[in-house]
Each structure stands twice: as structure tokens, then as C-alpha cells.
């Protein structure tokens, strides 16, 4: 089955600096890679995603890159703000017809220091 | 994106009792899921709630312990039966969006078993 590793488990950055979180996956058939932000006491919120036919996607201060050959994808947050502090989860998903198999990473606790 | 609500938001229960968690979605969705998130951990899929048929359980989860109902396309319940302290977790309802890949989560139910 799919195995997703996520690093680092914790990350502290100064406000305004960039943060990078990396995930690797094992199943080359996985073709959809979302990132979730989970604030304390709330459910995970989808913040950005990328499909296997795309190498990079950007949405304002957030970007995701995918290297299919190496089977890794990364979340980049630029100009970090205190409200970016949360736990971030990556996921690798195999989508085939009406079937979807989701494997989550172990999470990264990001702290942005004002 | 779908708007998902869960009841209760949190509960403290005694060992040996059962708790039913409700999930309501503001639109009809084909796929609904139930996840467990233990403190400081990632998300683990319990089961897929199928409308009109029995839920599909992941390895390690059984119907007797986690019975699920899905009477229509907007509502599902998860029961945690004969609870023990090891069942203390956040339980999350999730649905697939209209595009078919994006997965959205409810706010979660924080369960503490004494």
C-alpha cells in the first residue's frame, strides 16, 4: 500500500520568512496531492492541491511543487504570518474511476514567531 | 466547497457507554467518510459510509465497534460503542466535493472517555 512520509514534524520560522514542508510517497500510481491546514480545535482545511500532470501550482503566498520521478512534493509558504501557525498535512491519493484511496502524511506543526 | 457540521462538538463519556456522532452536509454528496485523529497524530480512515448499503470498513475497524448509518445523501452517523479510554480521539466526518477529488472535513468531535 501507499506510504507517505512528511518532514519536518515541527518547524519554527520568523514572521516574514519562508517555510517549506516536504512529503515523499511510495506508490507511483498516486495522482492527486492535496495539502491541508488544521488549526487548533478545527477540522483540516484544504489549502492547495496538485495533480500528477502538473509540476507546480501557486495561490498567492502558497505554492506546491511535484516531482513525479522522485515521488516527492512540497508545500512552500512565503512571507509567513502568525496566522499561518497550524498543523499541515499532505496526502497522496490514488483516483481511479469512482475509487479513491487516501493516505495522509504524519503532519508538520508550523509555528510562525512574530 | 461543502459545508459540514458535526454534533456534538465534544463530549466526555464513561467507559462502557456508547456515543453517536452526527454529520450533516449542506448539499448532496456521493462519498462520505469517517476518520479518527488521535491526539497529535495524523488522520486514520475508519470507514466509507455508503448510502443505502453497509459501510466499508478499513483494516482494524469493525462494524460492531463503529456502526455507521447513511440514510440519505446529506447525513451520516458514527457510533462509538462500548467505549474505553483508548477511544479518546477526534472523530471527523469528510466528504468528496463535486469535482470528485477534493475532500472536505467537518469540524470534528472531540471525545474523551474516562
Interface residues (C-beta under 8 A of the other chain):
Chain A: X32 X34 X36 X41 X42 X43 X44 X45 X46 X49 X51 X89 X91 X93 X95 X100 X102 X104 X105 X106 X107
Chain B: X1 X4 X31 X41 X42 X43 X45 X92 X96 X100 X101 X102 X103 X104 X105 X106 X107 X108 X110
